[in-house]
Amino acid sequence: ALFPAHIHLVGQQCFFDGAHQSALEEPLTPKYPVLRPKGDHKKSASVRHITRTPFKDADLEEFKRRLLEERERKIKLQNSMSADALSRPDEENVEEDGTNSANRADMLNRAEETRKSLLAIDDALRAIENKTYGICSVCKCAITRERLRAAPFAIRCVKCKEEWERQVKASKRSMNL
């Protein structure tokens, strides 16, 4: 099975240990425009483009175990943050409404970031099941084992990730952010 048994799809709601989110919510979308590297490393003769995972089944099982552990941790964190953000301890003290409201908004933003990382983990788990895990989404080369150990839901190799970050910085500068 792709996902642990404590996740249930009921109607159009997906329940995670008591919390829920709409199954029709938008998929993970990038915070910034999707930028592709401009380098010619894609055309290099020494670059090997792949369509199947470069890892053995035992390696994939280890990555899957780590991803499921991280997923479980993030679900608990998201549920906790959402519950805390939606509680109203400020009803007794109206003078603190503004501060508490800002704190709730911040906590809900962090819960949303956690939800997005859960979607990335789910994508990585699907890639493991489809035997496409560890393939860079930009240049179609193998992502190194070391990179995936550090960031198991990485979708770009180091070279493409660095180029993407440079382009995002340049894009932010041009938009005066």
C-alpha positions, 0 to 999 in steps of 0.5 A, a space after each residue: 500500500 502506498 499510504 499508511 492505514 490511518 489515512 482515510 478518504 471519505 466522500 470528498 474529505 481526506 482524514 489524517 488522524 482526526 484532522 481533515 482536508 479537502 481531497 479536491 484542494 489544489 495540488 502542490 504549486 510552487 511559491 515562485 514561477 517554475 524556472 528551468 536551468 539555462 545551462 547546456 549540461 542537459 546536452 552534455 555527452 557524459 550525461 545519462 538520461 534515465 526513465 527508471 529509478 537508479 536504486 535497488 529495491 532495498 534502497 527504495 524500501 529504505 527511502 520509503 521507510 524514511 519518507 513515511 516516518 517524516 510524513 507521520 511526523 509532519 501530520 502530527 505537527 500539522 494537526 497540532 498547529 491547526 488545532 492550536 491556531 483554531 482554538 480561541 483562548 483570547 475570548 477572555 481578554 479582548 485587548 489581546 485579540 490583535 496579537 492572538 489573531 496575528 499568532 493564529 495567522 502565523 500558525 496557519 501559514 506554517 500549517 499550510 507549509 507543512 501541508 505542502 511538504 506532505 504533498 511533496 512526500 506523497 509525490 516521492 512515495 508515488 515515484 517510489 511505487 512507480 520506480 521513477 524515484 531519484 530522477 531529476 524533474 528538469 534534466 532527467 538525470 539521476 539524483 545522487 543518493 547523498 542528496 536524497 538522504 539529505 532531502 528524501 523528497 527532492 525533485 531536482 539534482 544539485 546542479 538543477 537546484 542551484 540553477 533554479 535558486 539562482 533564477 528565483 533570486 534573480 526573479 525576486 530582484 527584478 520584482 523588487 521583493 
